[in-house]
Amino acid sequence: MASVELMPNKIEEGVSLFTSQLSQIYKYGFLPAEIEKVKRAFISSKERAAKSTQPTSSSVLMDEVYADFYKDYIITTPRRKSIA
């Protein structure tokens, strides 16, 4: 599964670049080091978010709610994030 966000004034260019990169991923895959780098960054981001005591902005919350319902993301809570 993949997705892309396109700029209104560069739709054709964006779709072309997206399909090109997607075909490269299918053809060549990822190096183990690339996968590990992304995994470390993702885990670090979630750990920081779970430990943060600062309130979350309403725009971030709304982006998460949108993703939970319209992009099939998994709903997580701060408690659930810290357990994972």
N, C-alpha and C positions, 0 to 999 in steps of 0.2 A: 504494500500500500504506500502511496506517495501523494503528496499534495504540493501545491504551489500557490503563492500569492502574487498576483500580477498587478503591475502599475497600469492605470487606465490608459496612459499615453504610450505604453510599450507592450501591448498584449501579444502581438505576433512575435516580437523579439523574445519575450519572456517564455512563451510556449515553445519556441524553437530551442532556446537554451535548456529549458527543462527536459524536453524529450531527448536532446543530445546527451545530457548528463545522465539521465535515467538509462539510456541504452549502454553507456559506458559502465554503469554500475552492474547491469545485467551481464555484460560481456566479461568484465574483469573482476568484479566483486570488490571486497575491501581487504586491506592488509590487516593481520592480527593487531599490529601496533595502532592502526587507525581505530579499530573497534575498542581497544583498551583505553585509548585516550578519551573517546566519547563516553565510555562507561564511567571513567574516573570523574570527568567533568559533571556528568549527570548526577552521580552519587553525591559529590561534593555540593552541588547546588541544592539538592534535596536536604542534605544534612544542615546546611546553613539556614534554609527556610524553616526547618523544624526547630532549630535552636533560637531563631530570631524572636525577640520580644517586641519588635516594632510592629505597629498595626499595618495590615495589608491595605493598600489603596483600593478604592472601590472599582477602579478600572481593571485592576489585576483580578479582583474577585469576579467581575463580570466576564472577563475573558475566560476564566476557569469554568464558570457556570456554562457559558456558551460551548466550550470544548467538551464538557461533560455530557451535554445533551445532543449536540449536533456533530461532533467529531468522534464519538464513541470512546472518549477518554475515560479512564477509571477515576471515580470520585475519591479524593483522599482528604483526610483531615490532618491537622498538625500532629495529633496523637498517632494516627496511622502512619504518617510520614516518618516519625521518629522510631517506630517499631521496625520498619522495613530496613 
